[in-house]
Amino acid sequence: MKIKKQITTAFLAFIIGIFVSPTPLLAQKNKSIIRLGEANTQNFDQGWLFKRFGLQADGSRLEEPKGIENLSYFDASWQKLDLPHDWAITGPFRIDLAGETGKLPWKGIGWYRKHFMIAKEDANKRMFIDFDGAMAYAEIWLNGKYIGTWPYGYSSFRMELTPYILPGKENVLAVRLNTEKWDSRWYPGAGIYRHVWLVKTNPVHVGHWGTYITTPDITEQSAKVNIDVTVDNQSKETIEATLQTQIYEAGIGNNIGKSVANSNDIRLTIQPGGNTLASTIINLTQPKLWTIEQPNRYFTKTNVLVKGKVVDTYYSTFGVRKLEFTARNGFLLNGKRVEIKGTCNHHDLGALGAAINTSALKRQLQMLKEMGCNSLRTSHNPPAPELLQLADEMGFLVWDEAFDAWKTGKKPNDYNKIYDEWHEKDLKALIHRDRNHPSVFIWSIGNEVMNQRDIEMTKHLADIVKREDPTRPVSNGYNDPDGGREVGAVEALDIMGVNYFFSQQARWDADPRYANKPTIGSETSSCVSSRGEYFFGKEYQNWQITSYDSAKPGWGCSPDVQFKTNAQYMHLLGEYVWTGFDYLGEPTPYGSDETNLLNFRNDPSKKEELKKKLEEMQKSNPPSRSSYFGIIDLAGFPKDRYYLYQAHWRPDLPMAHILPHWNWEERIDSIVPVHVYTSGDAAELFLNGQSLGRKTKKPGEDFRLVWNEVKYKPGELKVISYKNGKEWAKDMVKTTGKAAKLSLKSNHSQIANDGLDLAFITLRVEDKDGLLVPRSKPEIQFEVEGPGEIVATDNGDATSFESFQSSTKHAYNGLALVIVKAKKGAKGTIIIKAKSNNITSAQTTVLAK
């Protein structure tokens, strides 16, 4: 049904801080929103049944019986579980499976069923089921009746249940997922891996993702807030309705703060089975701007009234901020230049797999923030809604990306199979869901797509985005930037996204077609390393990679080289490092992913060289099951590179970091190069109190200080860094004794007892003096007493085939991780214990509340 736009003279009045409606909106102070969108929304994650058919975890096959979708199908023997659920993360890891997808058995056919009751008094309601994401090819039935499908596993989508709902009786929702039909270049997960919601509305209600909020005019004194609201009428009669919207400050999380403004009433006439788009403007006085440092947010509460009675309430979020992108002065947020210091990240959460968990995601973002990261690229797909909510609240800018492939695929069964039918639906779903989030500042239509030289296709996709949201620029990640520019495909974009190849930047800047085209490093560096591993005279050994932060694939560069490029071309908007965290799959260089050849599509010699390496890798079948790209490892432990980025991205933070560790008994009097990462401009190194010299950075040239001729002697290695001639920061490493004891430290002293909140507990292997013992890898046994349970364990080792669900885990270079949650509804003290042979045990506590 075509939307009718209805604008009344009432909306032109700017109403500030007073109620003008005869039925005023209620104050919402201290109230928490369960979920953005419809107020009458119920979390639908609990009480599902699951059964896997098709390919099984061990490689065998279990054929699907017929009639699984039917109301009467017998499912009593199925696995009982709560969502979100990733059926593949339990493994087992298998050496015969592809490293690029994590050597995990993710391909299969999964069925989910949920039995539920709907009250008789809801007989006149409209019922919807919202999926935040389901991997992949979702097909949905209610009570044996087919509802619909959505194949793209990363998209959020809604299905209406109303025609087949049975009020007052048991209902059965059945969902079939098929990852056998899906191909991926990384671990995609499998299952209903994001949240599910049951939405109840009256026939007249705000449409799905039915608000669109912009702030086109901003001054220090006021901000004009434009609000478009789509109202659906699913009744059989013409409806006269009234629309009211009120603005509130946002507190922590989804807590609503004080009321700050509201609209005049808008009168609507909506035809049966139709909808109307109503527009209003609210003038916000003394607006609190959304910035990276102070991410002030607002909520809107929109009420729909019929005959004076509220029939629908809808919550939205927005921020007051101004975005400017220039080819010569970079990116400006609220008029202030901001260098993009971003990271790319895949969607998995390490040992938790693809199943979304807000506390785990928040932990990741807190670590990135501490490093100095201010922006996130959702590589290479729509993210979970929770990422955007956290980004809004924490002050991250988000490059929101749609696809990894268009009409021509990189894998036989990737997005190319559904492009023709689904690309517009998926783009609209992404934009309508995310366009009110202040954190979202760039839309991306793709990453290194095979069709990146296709002018018509690029323009077609960009036009869809601009039609749905003209307030943000559109970009694309190019690994063939020369080609994209030469043919003119880039002219359809607002921002040129460059993956790695900056050697032609001067020529691009001189091209008159792109004189006003801002450029950003949409993917940079691709440095690879293994935490705590240091090799001398080589970079690769035993399926691990040196942590001297010099190793990279042929298309990549060290962080230092990218820093230098950014300094040379100051007009670049900034960069997105590949990647912030290690992720499951794509264990370059220990993988045989042939799509890596695409990075050398215009360099036949390098392409042939890489092809030979990939063929050799296929024969050796490496055990690597996760990436080495991360600045932080899979368990969430910073690698040395973390401190290199922190030194550069947070120049005002006093810090210094020495590498490597100082346990090299086999290298006494042999050379052990020492690197120092510091935000200072100079540093002096001492070995056992003796100065090894002072070194100074050349601005724009040096981003680390290196002592290449240090002869190893046991003892103490110390650095003092300086800034502007004054002492700035210190760091020290010592030769340790043997592993003598364990220690445990939780990132939270207490957690909620909702079964979702997690405590991440770090285990350290220490000597008798409490120093971390490098290269120590004892087997650790974890156990929990009290009202808690172990969710997963990890150690950050990309070659470990130990199950993430095992309570036993080998430490990796002195560290391991245990993730714990409280039993749902239980209260009290959770005691976490760790023990290992011939090493003193450790324990810590977490309070469940």
Secondary structure, 3 states (H helix, E strand, C coil): CCCEEECCHHHHCCCCCCCCCCCCCCCCCCCECCCCEECCEEECCCCEEEEEEEECCCCCEECCCCCCCCCCCCCCCCEEECCCCCCCCCCCCCCCCCHHHCCCCCCCEEEEEEEEECCHHHCCCEEEEEECCCECCEEEEECCEEEEEECCCCCCEEEECHHHCCCCCEEEEEEEEEHHHCCCCCCCCCECCCCEEEEEECCEEEEEEEEEEEEEEECCCEEEEEEEEEEEECCCCCEEEEEEEEEEEECCCCEEEEEEEECCCEEEEECCCCEEEEEEEEEEECCCEECCCCECCEEEEEEEEECCEEEEEEEEEECECCEEEECCCEEEECCEECCEEEEEECCCCHHHCCCCCHHHHHHHHHHHHHHCCCEEEECCCCCCHHHHHHHHHHCCEEEEECCCCCCCCCCCCCHHHCHHHHHHHHHHHHHHHHCCCCCEEEEEEEECCCCCCCHHHHHHHHHHHHHHCCCCCEEEEECCHHHHHHHCHHHHCCCEEEECCCCCHHHHHHCHHHCCCCEEEEEEECCCCCCCCCCCCCCEECCEECCCCCCCCCCCCCHHHHHHHHHHCCCCCEEEEECCECCECCCCCCCCCHHHHHHHCCCHHHHHHHHHHHHHHHHHCCCCCECCCCCECCCCCECHHHHHHHHHHCCCCCCEEEECCCCCHHHCCCECCEEEEECCCEEEEEECCEEEEEEECCCCCCCCEEECCCECCCCEEEEEEEECCEEEEEEEEECCCCCCEEEEEECCCEECCCCCCEEEEEEEEECCCCCECCCCCCEEEEEEECCEEEEEEECCCCCCCCCCCCCEEECECCEEEEEEEECCCCCEEEEEEEEECCEEEEEEEEEEC
